[in-house]
Amino acid sequence: MVEVSGGAATEQPSETTEIQTQPQQQPNLLDNKWAFWFDNQAKPKSGAAWGSSLRKAFTFDSIQDFWCLYDHVFKPSRLPEKADFHLFRAGVEPKWEDPACASGGKWTVISSNKDGLETMWLETLMALIGEQFEEAEEICGVVVSVRQRQDKIALWTRNAANEAVQMSIGRKWKEILDITDKISYSFHDDSKRERSAKSRYAV
């Protein structure tokens, strides 16, 4: 039906007009909230302390937000040399000084293949946000580092002295990544004292 008002014709919806609306998709919420961090060490400021270039980029709590962030930003192939991406539990900073990390350590996987690095990074992210580890609460987060000679991924955990838990996490991570090469675990306390600290555990 058309009505004329003030010389202009306006169409009024009839009683039989149906408005089609698309149902809004509900987000698939994760068990925990996570945060992506970025650290570019390519051009450190003179005298700057370690971690001064570390920045929290995004926090998310749904699988939809995760895929959006990963697809458009947080792939290792998008990193410049000497830069890192971190995925850590919300509320935990990827620093040795953070209370959640202070007594911990890290499992490290070395990669000399960029495609392999990208695959291992994604598999690890999915395992963390999907809570695939039995000791999920023991894990603080993961870091991917792009370097000139070799890239690496490090899985940070809370209680380095608990060897049984750390060995279980290490074995599970190797299973997730489908790798057979030996991986090693180092204590943050050792790394603070010596840059090339010896590993404590290996699987």
Residue pairs with C-beta under 8 A, 6 or more apart in sequence:
1 11
1 12
1 14
2 9
2 10
2 11
2 12
3 9
3 10
3 12
4 10
25 64
27 62
27 63
27 64
27 65
28 62
28 63
28 64
29 61
29 62
30 60
30 61
30 62
30 63
30 66
30 129
31 131
32 61
32 89
32 90
32 129
32 131
33 59
33 60
33 61
33 89
33 90
34 59
34 60
34 61
34 66
34 87
34 88
34 89
34 90
34 128
34 129
34 141
35 56
35 57
35 58
35 59
35 60
35 87
35 88
35 89
35 90
36 56
36 57
36 58
36 59
36 60
36 69
36 73
36 74
36 85
36 86
36 87
37 54
37 55
37 56
37 57
37 84
37 85
37 86
37 87
37 88
37 93
37 94
38 54
38 55
38 57
38 83
38 84
38 85
38 86
39 51
39 53
39 54
39 55
39 83
39 84
39 86
39 94
40 53
40 80
40 82
40 83
40 84
41 53
41 82
41 83
41 84
42 80
42 81
42 82
42 83
44 52
44 53
45 52
45 53
51 95
54 86
54 93
54 94
54 95
56 93
57 73
57 74
58 65
58 69
58 73
59 90
60 66
60 69
61 90
63 129
66 125
66 129
70 122
70 125
74 85
74 87
75 118
75 121
76 85
76 114
76 117
76 118
76 121
76 144
76 146
76 151
77 114
77 118
79 85
79 144
79 146
80 146
81 146
81 147
81 148
82 146
82 147
82 148
83 145
83 146
84 143
84 144
84 145
84 146
85 121
85 143
85 144
86 94
86 141
86 142
86 143
87 125
87 128
87 129
87 141
87 142
88 94
88 140
88 141
88 142
88 156
89 100
89 139
89 140
89 141
91 100
92 98
92 100
92 101
92 140
92 141
93 101
94 101
94 140
94 141
94 143
94 156
95 101
96 102
96 188
96 191
96 192
98 140
100 140
100 158
101 140
101 156
101 158
101 188
102 188
103 158
103 159
103 160
103 161
103 188
103 189
104 140
104 156
104 157
104 158
104 159
104 160
104 187
104 188
105 156
105 157
105 160
105 166
105 185
105 186
105 187
105 188
105 190
105 200
106 143
106 154
106 155
106 156
106 157
106 185
106 186
106 188
107 154
107 155
107 157
107 166
107 169
107 170
107 173
107 183
107 184
107 185
108 152
108 153
108 154
108 155
108 183
108 184
108 185
108 186
109 120
109 152
109 153
109 154
109 173
109 177
109 179
109 183
110 150
110 151
110 152
111 117
111 120
111 150
111 151
111 152
111 153
112 150
112 151
114 151
117 144
117 146
117 151
117 153
120 153
120 177
120 179
121 142
121 144
121 153
123 176
123 177
124 142
124 153
124 155
124 173
124 176
124 177
125 142
126 132
127 133
127 173
127 176
128 136
128 139
128 141
128 142
132 172
132 176
133 139
133 169
133 172
133 173
134 168
134 172
135 165
135 168
135 169
138 157
138 158
138 159
138 162
138 165
138 169
139 155
139 156
139 157
139 158
139 169
140 156
140 157
140 158
141 155
141 156
142 153
142 154
142 155
142 156
143 153
143 154
143 156
144 151
144 152
144 153
145 151
145 152
145 153
145 154
155 169
155 173
157 165
157 166
157 169
159 165
159 166
160 166
160 185
160 187
160 188
160 189
160 200
163 200
163 201
166 185
166 201
167 201
167 203
170 183
170 185
170 201
170 202
170 203
171 203
173 183
174 180
174 183
174 203
182 202
182 203
183 202
183 203
184 199
184 201
184 202
185 199
185 200
185 201
185 202
186 197
186 198
186 199
186 200
187 197
187 200
190 197
190 198
190 200
191 197
